Amino acid sequence: MKFLFYLFLVLIIYTMIGYPILLEIMNKIVPKKDIILDNDYRPTVTVIVPAHNEESVIEKKILNLLSLNYEDSSLEIIVASDNSTDDTNIIVKNYEIKYPYKIKLYSVKERKGKTNAQDEAVRIAKGDVTVFTDANSMLEKNAINELVTSLSNSDVGYVAGKLVYTNDLPNATSESEASYWNIDLRMRKIESDLASITAGNGSIYAIKKDDYIEIDPIYSHDSVFPPKFVILGKKALYNDKALAFEKAGETDTDEFKRKVRMSRKIIMINFVDLKKYNVFKNGLFTLFYFSHRTLRNNLYLMHLLVFISNLFLAVNDSNPLYKIVFIMQIIIYLIAFIGRKSVNKYVRFISYYAMTISAQLIGAYREISGKSKPFWGKAESTR
């Protein structure tokens, strides 16, 4: 029990504090590998927007894509409607009639989730490069230019842009998510500069069509593609000049549901493409992936084991340290529960962190019980 307690306590501290510090140190002492990019590279591009019942934002999304600074004749837009039952298809169809050579509605008859909708849309895409973006994410005018420039080097297989949260009236939930996300983006930037990123984000990313790989639709491109391309000998980059703007979840309920959905395969994702753990082949990427993804994906388990082992030691060991630490754990969890609406940013961050761990735990339970699904309800407060 002592071994379990100290092992997982150290791993939690390393994951949340030690690894970000380690990255900052490495960023100062490890030489960065320059990647030669061609700023004049302008391939044909297909933008794929998976959508399920997005009538509230789909027109704004289409207008946003039509306003981008990319050559008209080189840009195709496909809205992959995943069995939408609202007016999404009607809205897209009206724009398809108006822009017949640029906009296409592809209707997925059977709802199988976002990844399947993307797979089916890629099969009919004409562009040499495929850009993926969510219906509620608005791209900055030069976003596609930045993405394709990153792909101009044949050693690059995947590029993710930067998602910026832009809530009109920030609240405790959206501010906590934005703070957490900004820390994560800083880590991605360093990982990208030194090796490859360990995960992307669904709001804005791109690959060459010839490099596209169909995966089990229960998984997302965000978590599977970066390590998969590294295994194939290519880089997965982060381009912080390719911008997408989106609202963070504004309610605890929306944000909690989103995190549970993100954790739908939180156990098995550790075992997908085991070659990602080959440090001799992948170098720093393996360290980055294990620290940033494997350990973080298992925070729920580590916290659970620390709590149980601490409880056992508090009851059965005479050392008062274990009782003190256990009481501290109880206090922290109470603060997290009570302080969800607190004006104190530190209390809110503790609450947000506890919510993340709880969502992981529920995601793991659903995976074990066979309740994980490839599709989900969208967070309405992000629309």
MITORVO-913603 format. One record per atom (N, C-alpha, C, O, CB): y negated, z negated, x negated. Coordinates in steps of 0.1 Angstrom, whole numbers, plus 5000, padded with zeros to 4 digits. Glycine has a CB too. Example, Ala and Ser with C-alpha at 12.3 -4.5 7.8 and 13.67 -1.06 7.14 Angstrom:
<nodes>
505749224868
504549224877
503349224868
503349154858
504549104887
502249294872
501149294863
500049214871
498949204866
500649434859
</nodes>
This chain:
<nodes>
501250004992
500050005000
498750004991
497850074995
500049885009
498849934980
497649934971
497450064965
496350114964
497849824960
498550134962
498450264956
497850364966
496950434963
499850324952
498350354979
497750444989
496250414992
495450504993
498550425002
495950284992
494550244995
493650304984
492650364988
494450094995
493950274972
493050314961
493050464959
491950524956
493350244948
494150534960
494250674958
493350744968
492550834964
495750724960
493550724981
492850794991
491350754992
490550834997
493550785005
491050624989
489650584988
488950664978
487850714980
489550434986
489550674966
488950754955
488850904959
487750964956
489750744942
489850954966
489751094970
488651124980
488051224979
491151144975
488451034989
487351044999
486051044992
485151124994
487450925009
485850954982
484550944975
484351064967
483251114966
484550814966
485451114960
485351234952
484951354961
484051434957
486651264945
485651374973
485351484981
483951494986
483351594986
486251474993
483351374990
482051374997
480951354987
479751394989
482051275007
481151294976
480151264966
480451314952
479551384946
479951104965
481651294947
481951334934
481951484932
481451534922
483251284930
482551554941
482551704939
481251774939
480951854931
483451764950
480351734949
478951794948
478251764935
477551854930
478151744960
478451644930
477851614917
478451694906
477751744897
477951454914
479851704906
480551784896
480051924896
479851984885
482051784899
479851984908
479352124909
477952134902
477652234895
479252164923
477052044905
475752044899
475752034884
475052104877
474851924904
476651954879
476851944864
477352084859
476852134848
477851834860
478352134865
478952264861
477952374861
477952464853
480252294869
477052364871
476052474873
475152474861
474552584858
475252444886
474952364854
474052354843
474752394830
474052434820
473452214842
476052374829
476752384816
477752504815
478052554804
477452264812
478152554827
479152664827
478452794827
477552814836
480152654839
478652884818
477953014819
478353094831
479453094836
478453104806
477353154837
477453234849
477853374846
477353434836
476253234858
478753434854
479253574851
478353664859
478353664871
480753584855
477653754852
476753854859
477653964865
478554014859
475753914848
477253994877
477954104884
476954214886
475854204892
478454054898
477254334881
476354454882
476454504896
477554544901
476754554871
475354514903
475254564916
474354684917
473454704909
474754454926
474654774926
473854904928
472954884940
473454884952
474755024929
471654864938
470754844949
470554974958
470054964969
469354804944
470955084953
470855214960
472155244968
472255354975
470555324951
473155164967
474355184974
474155174989
473755064994
475455084970
474355284997
474155285011
475255355018
475155475022
472755345014
476355285020
477555345027
477255345042
476355285047
478855275024
478155415049
478155405064
478655265068
479555215061
478955525071
478055205078
478355075082
478655065097
478055125105
477154975078
479654985100
480054945114
479754795115
480354715108
481454985117
478954765125
478754625128
479554585140
479454645150
477154595130
480454485138
481354445149
480854305154
480754215147
482854445144
480654305168
480254185174
481354145184
481354205195
478854205181
482154045181
483153995191
482353915202
481453845199
484253915185
482753935215
482053875225
482953835237
483753925241
480853955230
482753715242
483453675255
482453615263
481953505260
484653585252
482053675274
481053625284
479753585277
479353465277
481653505291
479153685271
477953655263
476753725270
475753775263
478053705249
476653725283
475553795290
474253735287
473253805288
475853795305
474153605283
472953545281
472253585268
471053575266
473053395281
473053635258
472453675245
472753815241
472253855231
473053575235
473653885247
474154015242
473054115241
473054195232
475354065250
472154125251
471054215250
470154185238
469754275231
470254225263
469854065236
468954025225
469654055212
469054095202
468653875225
471054045211
471754075199
471754225196
471454265185
473254035201
471854305207
471854455205
470454495200
470354575191
472254525218
469454445206
468054475202
467854435188
467154505180
467054415211
468354325184
468254275170
468854375160
468354405150
468854135169
470054415164
470854505155
470154645154
470154705144
472254525160
469554685165
468854815165
467554815157
467054915153
468454855180
467054695154
465754675147
465954665132
464954655125
464954555152
467254655127
467454635113
467054755104
467054865109
468954605111
466754725092
466254825083
467454885076
467754865064
465354765072
468154965084
469355045078
469255185084
469055195096
470654975080
469555285076
469455425081
470255445094
471455415095
469955515070
469555495104
470155505118
471455585118
472455535124
469155575127
471555695111
472755775111
473855715104
475055755105
472355915104
473655605096
474655545089
475155415095
476055345090
474255515075
474655375107
474955255113
475555265127
475055335135
473655165114
476755205128
477455205141
477555065146
477854975138
478855275140
477455045159
477554905165
478654905175
478654985185
476154865171
479654815173
480754805183
480754665188
480854565180
482154835176
480554645201
480754515207
482154505213
482554585222
479654495219
482954415207
484354405211
484454295221
484454175218
485254365198
484454335234
484354235245
485854185247
486754265251
483854305257
485954055245
487353995246
487553945260
487453825263
487453875236
487854045269
488154015283
487053945290
487253845297
489453935284
485753995288
484553935294
484653955309
485054055314
483253985289
484253845317
484353855331
482953845337
482753845350
485253745337
481853835329
480553825334
479853965332
480654065333
479653715327
478553975330
477954105329
477854155315
477054245312
476554095335
478554095306
478454145292
478754295291
478054365284
479454065283
479854335297
480254475295
479254575302
478954675296
481654495302
478654525313
477654615320
476454635311
475954745310
477254555334
475954525305
474854525296
475054615284
474254705281
474454385292
476254605278
476554685266
476654825270
476254915263
477854635259
477354855282
477554995286
476255065289
476055185286
478354995299
475254995294
473955055296
473255095283
472655205282
472954955303
473455015272
472955055259
473855165253
473355245245
472854935250
475055165256
475955275251
475555405257
475555515250
477455245254
475155405269
474655535276
473355575269
473155695267
474455515291
472455485266
471155515260
471355555245
470555645241
470255395261
472255495238
472455525224
473955565222
474755495216
472155405215
474355685227
475855715227
476455735213
477655715212
475955845235
475655765203
476255795190
476055665181
476455675169
475555915183
475555565187
475255445178
475955315183
476455235175
473755415177
476055295197
476555175203
477855205210
477855305218
475555115212
478855125208
480055145215
480555015221
480554915214
481155205206
481055015233
481654905240
483154925238
483755025242
481254885255
483854825232
485254825231
485754705239
485454595236
485754825216
486554735250
487054625258
488454585255
489354675256
486954665273
488654465251
489954415248
490554365262
489954275268
489954295238
491654425266
492054405280
492654265281
492454195292
493154505284
493454215271
494054085272
493353995262
493254025250
495554095269
492853885267
492153795259
493053725249
493953645253
491353685267
492853755236
493653695225
492853625215
493353585205
494553795219
491553615217
490653545207
489853635198
490053765198
491553465199
488953575191
488053645183
488653735172
488253855170
487153545176
489653685165
490253755154
490953885159
490853985153
491253665146
491653865170
492353985176
491354095180
491554215178
493253945187
490254045186
489154145190
488554215178
488354335179
488054065198
488454145167
487954205155
488954305150
488554415145
487654095144
490254265150
491254365145
491254495153
491254605147
492654295147
491154485166
491254605174
489954685172
490054815172
491354565189
488854625170
487554695168
487554775155
487054885153
486354605169
488154705144
488154765131
488954895132
488654995124
488754665121
490054905140
490855025140
490155145145
490555255142
492054995150
489055125153
488255245157
486955255150
486155345153
488055235172
486655165141
485355165133
485355285124
486355325118
485155035125
484155355123
484055465115
483355435101
483455515092
483155575122
482655325100
481955295088
482855265076
483955215077
481055175091
482255295064
482955255052
482955105049
483855045043
482355335040
481855045054
481754895053
481754835067
481054895076
480454855045
482454725069
482454655082
481654525081
482054435073
483854635087
480654515089
479854385089
480254315102
480354375113
478354415089
480554185101
480954105113
479854005115
479253945106
482254035110
479553985128
478453885132
478753845146
479253915154
477053955130
478253715149
478453665162
477353705172
476253745168
478553505161
477653695185
476753745195
475453665195
474353715198
477353735208
475553535191
474353445192
473653435179
472753355177
474753315197
474053515169
473453515155
472553635154
472953745155
474453505144
471253605151
470253715149
470053745134
469853655126
468953685156
470253865130
470153905116
468753935112
467953995119
471054025113
468353905099
467053935094
467154085090
468154145088
466853855081
465954155090
465954295090
466654355078
467254465080
464454335089
466654295067
467354345055
468754295052
469254315042
466454325043
469254225062
470554155060
471654255056
472454225047
470954085073
471754365063
472854465060
472654525046
473654545039
472954575071
471454555043
471154605029
471654505019
472254555009
469654625027
471454385021
471854285011
473354275011
473954265000
471254145015
474054275022
475454265023
476154385015
477054365007
475954265037
475654505018
476354625012
476054624997
476854674989
475854755019
474854584993
474554574979
475554484971
476054524960
473154524976
475954374977
476954284971
478254354970
479054324962
477054154979
478554444979
479854514979
479854644971
480854714970
480254554994
478654674964
478654794956
479454784944
479754884938
477154824953
479754664940
480654644928
482154634933
482454564942
480354514921
482954714927
484354734932
485154604930
486254584936
485054844925
484654504922
485354384920
485054284931
485754184932
484954324906
484154314940
483754224951
484554274964
484354384968
482254224953
485254184970
486054224982
485454164994
485654215005
487454174980
484654054993
484153985005
482753935002
482553874991
485153875010
481853945011
480553875009
480053805022
480153865033
479453985005
479653685021
479153615032
477653595030
477153565019
479853475034
476853605041
475453575041
475153435043
476053345044
474753665051
473853405045
473353265047
472953245062
472153315067
472153235038
473553145068
473253115082
472153005081
472352905075
474553065089
471053035089
469952935090
469852885104
469852965113
468653005085
469852755106
469752695119
468252685123
467452645115
470352555120
467952735135
466552745140
466352685154
466052765163
466052895139
466652565155
466452505169
464952475171
464252435163
467252365169
464552515184
463152495188
462752345188
461652315183
462952555201
463652265193
463352125194
464552045188
465452005195
463152075209
464452025175
465651955168
465851825174
464951745177
465351945153
467151795175
467551655180
468551605170
468851655160
468151665194
469151485173
469951415164
471151505160
471551505148
470451285170
471751575170
472951645167
472651775158
473251795148
473651695180
471651845162
471351975155
470751935141
471052015131
470352055162
469951835140
469451795126
470551755117
470551785105
468451685128
471551675122
472651635114
473451755109
473851765097
473551535121
473751845118
474551965115
473752045104
474352095095
474752055127
472452065106
471652145097
471652075083
471752145073
470152155102
471551945082
471551875069
472851885062
472951915050
471251725071
473951875070
475351885065
475452035060
476052055049
476351855075
475052125067
475152265064
474352305052
474852385043
474752355076
473152255050
472352285038
473052235025
472952305015
471052225040
473752125026
474452075014
475652165011
475852195000
474951925017
476252215022
477452305020
476952435014
477652495006
478152325034
475852485019
475352615013
474952604998
475252694991
474052655021
474452484995
474152464980
475452474972
475452524961
473452334978
476552414977
477852414971
478352554970
478952594960
478752324978
478152634981
478652774981
477952854970
478552944964
478552834995
476652834969
475852904960
476352894946
476552984938
474352864960
476652764942
477152734929
478552794927
478852854917
477152584926
479452774937
480752834936
480752984934
481553034926
481552794949
479853044942
479753194941
479253234927
479753334921
478753244952
478353164922
477753204908
478753184897
478753254887
476553114905
479653084899
480653054888
481953114890
482653144880
480752904887
482353144902
483653204905
483653284918
483153394919
484753104905
484053214929
484053274942
483953164953
484253044950
485353354945
483453194964
483253094975
484653064981
485553154980
482353144986
484752954987
486052914992
486252935007
487352925013
486252764989
485052965014
485152995028
483853065032
482853065024
485252865037
483853145043
482653215047
482153155060
482353035063
482953365050
481353225067
480953185081
480853305090
480553415086
479553115080
481253285102
481453395112
480153455116
480153565122
482053345124
478953405113
477753465117
477353585110
476753675115
476653355115
477753595097
477353715089
478253725076
478153645067
475853705085
479053835076
479853855064
480354005065
480254065076
481053765063
480754055054
481154195053
482254225043
482454145033
479954285050
483054325046
484054375036
484054525038
483554585048
485454315039
484654595028
484954745030
486054765039
487054685039
485254805016
485954865048
487054885058
488354905052
489354855057
486655005067
488454975040
489754995034
490354865029
491554865026
489555095022
489554765027
490054635022
490454535034
490954425031
489054565013
490154585046
490454495058
491854455059
492754545058
489854555070
492154335062
493554285063
493654215077
492854125080
493954185052
494654255085
494854185097
495754055095
496754055088
495654275107
495253945101
495853815099
496353765112
495953815123
494953715092
497153655112
497553585124
496253545132
495453475126
498453465121
496153595144
494853575152
494553425155
493453395160
494953645165
495453335152
495153195154
494153145143
493453045145
496453105154
494153215132
493253185121
491953265122
491953365129
493953205107
490953225114
489753295114
489553355100
490053315090
488553195117
488753465100
488453535087
487753435078
487953435066
487553655090
486953345083
486153255075
486953175065
486653155053
485353155084
488153125070
488953035062
490053115054
490453065043
489652935070
490453235059
491553305052
491053415042
491653425032
492353365063
490053485046
489653595037
489253565023
489753625014
488553675044
488353465021
487853445007
489053414997
489153484987
486953325007
489953315000
491053294991
492053414990
492553444979
491853174995
492153485001
493053605001
492553714991
493353774984
493253665015
491253734992
490653834983
490753794968
490953874959
489253874987
490553664966
490653614952
492053634947
492253674935
490253464952
493053604955
494453624951
494753774948
495453804939
495453584963
494053864955
494154004952
493354054940
493354174937
493754084965
492653964934
491953994921
490554034923
489854084914
492654104915
489954004935
488554034938
487753914940
488353804942
488454124950
486453924940
485553814942
485153804957
485053894964
484353824933
484853674961
484253644974
482953584971
482853474966
485253554983
481853654974
480553614971
479753554982
480053584994
479753734965
478753484979
477753434988
476353494985
475953474973
477653274988
475753564994
474453624992
473453555001
473453575013
474453784995
472653474994
471653395002
470453465007
469553415013
471253274994
470453595004
469353685008
469753755021
468853815028
468853784998
470953755024
471453815037
471453705047
472353625048
472953875035
470353715056
470153595065
470553625079
470353735085
468653565064
471053515085
471353515100
470753395105
470753285099
472953535103
470253395117
469653285124
470353245137
470753335144
468053315126
470553115138
471353075150
470952925153
470552855144
472853085146
471152895166
470852755170
472152665167
473252715169
470552745185
471852545161
472952455160
473252395173
472452395182
472652345149
474452335175
474752265187
473752155190
473452075181
476152215187
473252145202
472252045205
472751925213
472051835216
471152115214
474051925216
474651815223
475851775215
476551855208
475051845237
476151645215
477351585208
478551655214
479551685206
477451435210
478651685227
479851745233
480051885227
481151915224
479651745248
478951965227
479152105222
479552105207
480452175203
477852175223
478952015199
479252015185
480651955182
481352005173
478151925177
481051865190
482351805189
483451915192
484451925185
482551685198
483251985203
484152085207
484252195196
485352245194
483752155221
483152235191
483052335180
483952285168
484652365162
481652365176
483752165165
484552115153
486052095156
486852125147
483951975149
486352065168
487752065172
488352205171
489452225166
487952005186
487552305176
488052445175
488252485161
489152555157
487052535182
487252445152
487352485138
488652415131
489052465121
486152435130
489152315137
490252235131
491552275138
492552205137
490052085133
491652385145
492752415153
494052445144
495152425149
492552535162
493852485132
494952505123
494752425110
494952475099
495252655120
494252305111
493752225100
494952185090
494752155079
493052105104
496152185096
497252145088
497852265080
497952265068
498352085096
498152375088
498852485082
497952565072
498452635064
499352575092
496552565074
495652635066
495852595051
495552675042
494252615070
496352475049
496552425035
497652505029
497752505016
496952275035
498552555037
499752625031
499752775032
500752845028
500952575038
498652835038
498552975038
498153025024
497252975018
497453015049
498853135020
498553195007
498553084996
497553054990
497253265007
499753024993
499852924983
499352964969
499152874960
501252874982
499353094966
498853144953
497453104950
496953104939
499053294952
496653064961
495353014959
495252884950
494152854945
494652994972
496352814949
496452694941
496852724926
497052624919
497352594947
497052844923
497452884909
496252884900
495552984899
498153024909
495952774894
494752754885
494852844873
493752884868
494652614881
496052884868
496152964857
495653104860
495153174851
497552964851
495853154872
495453284876
493953284881
493253374879
496353344886
493653184889
492353184896
491253104890
490153114894
492653134910
491653024880
490652954872
489852854881
490452774888
489753044866
488552854879
487652764886
487852764902
487652664908
486252784883
488152884907
488352894921
489352794927
489052734937
488753034925
490452774920
491452684925
490852544925
491152464935
492652684916
490152504915
489452364916
488552364927
488452264935
488752344902
487752464929
486752464940
487452464954
487052384962
485852594940
488552534955
489252544968
489852404971
489752354982
490252654968
490552354961
491252224964
490152114967
490452034976
492052184951
489052114960
488052004962
487252024975
487051934983
487152004951
486852154978
485952184989
486652205002
486152175013
485152304986
487952255001
488652285014
489852195016
489952135026
489052435013
490752195006
492052125009
491751975011
492151915021
492952134997
490951915002
490651775004
489751745017
490051655024
489951714992
488751835019
487951815030
488651835043
488451765053
486751915030
489551925043
490451955055
491251835059
491751815070
491252075054
491551755049
492451635051
491751505051
492351395049
493551635040
490451505053
489651375053
490151285064
490251165063
488151405055
490551345076
491051265087
492251185083
492351075087
491351355099
493151255076
494351185071
494151085061
494650975061
495351295066
493251115052
492851015041
492250895047
492550775043
491951075031
491250915057
490650795063
491650715071
491550595071
489550845072
492550775077
493550705085
494450625076
494750505079
494450805093
494850685065
495750605055
494950495048
495550385046
496250705045
493750515045
492950405040
492750295049
492950175046
491550455035
492550325062
492450225072
493750145074
493650015074
492050285086
494850215075
496150145077
496550055065
496949945067
497250245080
496350115053
496750045041
495849925039
496249815035
496750135029
494549945042
493549835041
493949715051
493849605048
492149885043
494249755063
494649655073
495849575068
495849455069
494949725086
496849645063
498049575058
497649485046
498149365046
499049685052
496849525037
496449445026
495549325030
495649215024
495749525015
494749345040
493849245045
494649125051
494249015050
492849295055
495749165057
496649065063
497548995053
497848875054
497449125075
498049075044
499149025035
498848995021
499648945014
500249125035
497649035017
497249005003
496148895002
495248895011
496749134996
496248804993
495248694992
493948734986
492948664987
495848584984
493848854980
492548904974
491548924986
491849004995
492849034966
490448854985
489448874996
488749004997
488149045007
488348764995
488849084986
488249214986
488749304997
488049375003
488649284972
490049295000
490649385011
490149345024
489849435033
492149375010
489849215027
489349175040
487849215041
487449265051
489349015041
487149205030
485749255030
485649405032
484849445041
485049215016
486449485026
486449625027
486849665041
486249755047
487349695017
487849595047
488249625060
487149595071
486949675080
489549545064
486549485069
485349445078
484249555077
483649595087
484849305074
484049595064
483049705062
483349835069
482549895075
482849725047
484649865069
485149985076
484849975091
484350065098
486650015074
485149855097
484949835111
483549845115
483149905124
485549695115
482649785106
481249795109
480649935108
479849975117
480449705098
481150015098
480750145097
481150235109
480350315114
481250215084
482350215114
482750285126
482050245138
481750325147
484350265128
481650115139
480850075151
479450135150
478950175160
480849915151
478950135138
477550195136
477650345140
476750395147
477050185122
478750415136
478850555140
478950575155
478350665160
480150605133
479650485162
479750495176
478550465184
478050535193
480950415181
477850355179
476750305186
475450385183
474550405191
476450155183
475450435171
474250505166
474150655167
473450715160
474050475151
474850705177
474850855179
473450905182
473151015179
475850885190
472650825189
471250865193
470150795185
469050805189
471050845208
470550735174
469650655166
468550745160
468850865157
470350585155
467350695158
466250765152
466350755136
465750835129
464950715156
467250665132
467450655117
468350765112
469450775117
468050515114
467850845103
468650965098
469950925091
470951005092
467751055089
469950815085
471150765078
472250725088
473450755086
470850655068
471850655098
472750615109
473250745116
474450745119
472050525119
472350835119
472850965125
473851035116
474851095121
471651055128
473651035103
474551105095
475851045094
476951115094
473951115080
475950905094
477150835095
477950875108
479150895108
476950685094
477150875119
477750905132
478251045132
479351075137
476650885143
477551145126
477951285126
479151295118
480151375121
476751365120
479251225106
480451235098
481651175105
482751235104
480251145085
481551065112
482651015120
483051105131
484251115134
482250875126
482151175137
482451275147
483351385141
484251435147
481251335154
482951435129
483651535122
485151495119
486051575121
482951575109
485251365115
486651315112
487451305124
488651345124
486551175105
486851265135
487551255148
487951385153
489051405158
486651185159
487051485151
487451625156
488551685148
489451745153
486151715154
488651655135
489751695126
491051625131
492051695132
489551655112
490951505135
492151435139
492651495152
493951515154
491851285141
491851525161
492251585174
492751725172
493751765178
491051585184
492151795162
492651935159
494051925153
494852015157
491652005149
494251825145
495551815139
496651775149
497751835149
495551705128
496251685159
497151655170
497451775178
498651795182
496551545178
496551855181
496751975190
497652075183
498452135189
495452035194
497452085169
498252175162
499752125162
500652205164
497752185147
499951995159
501351945159
501951955173
503151985174
501251795155
501151935184
501751945197
501752085203
502152105214
500851855206
501352185195
501452325200
500352365210
500552455217
502752345206
499252285210
498152315219
497052395213
496052425220
497652185225
497152435201
496052515194
496052655200
497152715201
496252515179
494952705203
494752835209
493852925200
492952875193
494252835223
494053055200
493153145192
491853175199
490953235193
493853275190
491653125211
490353145217
489753005222
490552915223
490453245229
488553005226
487852885229
486652915237
486053025238
487552795217
486152805244
484852815251
483652805241
483752725232
484752705262
482652885243
481552885234
480652765237
480752695247
480653015236
479852725227
478952615228
477652665235
476852735229
478652555214
477452625247
476352685255
474952645249
474052725250
476452635269
474852535242
473552495237
473152565225
472052555220
473552345234
474052655219
473752735208
473252875213
472952955204
474952755199
473252895226
472753025231
471353025235
470753125240
473653065243
</nodes>
